[in-house]
C-alpha cells in the first residue's frame, strides 16, 4: 500500500516536472519535507531500530528527488 503511494507520487511528480518544470519544485519540496519528518520521527527509536524505521523514508525521499530531476532533465533534452 505505502509502496504504491510512493510510486504514484513519483510518477505524478515526473509528469509534472516534464510538463511544467518550474512549478514542479514546490510539490517536490513539500513531499521531501513530509518524508523528512517521517525519517526524523523514525530515527528517534533507540539503537538499530532507529535506522530501520527511518530507512524507508530516506529511500522514498531519494526516489522522489530522482523522479523530479529526471522529468526536468527529459524536458531539457526535447527539441522544442
C-alpha positions, 0 to 999 in steps of 0.5 A: 500500500505505502509502496504504491503511494510512493510510486504514484507520487513519483510518477505524478511528480515526473509528469509534472516536472516534464510538463511544467518544470518550474512549478514542479519544485514546490510539490517536490519540496513539500513531499521531501519535507513530509518524508523528512519528518517521517525519517526524523520521527523514525530515527528517534527509536533507540539503537538499530531500530532507529535506522530501520524505521527511518530507512524507508523514508530516506529511500522514498525521499531519494526516489522522489528527488530522482523522479523530479530531476529526471522529468526536468532533465527529459524536458531539457533534452526535447527539441522544442 
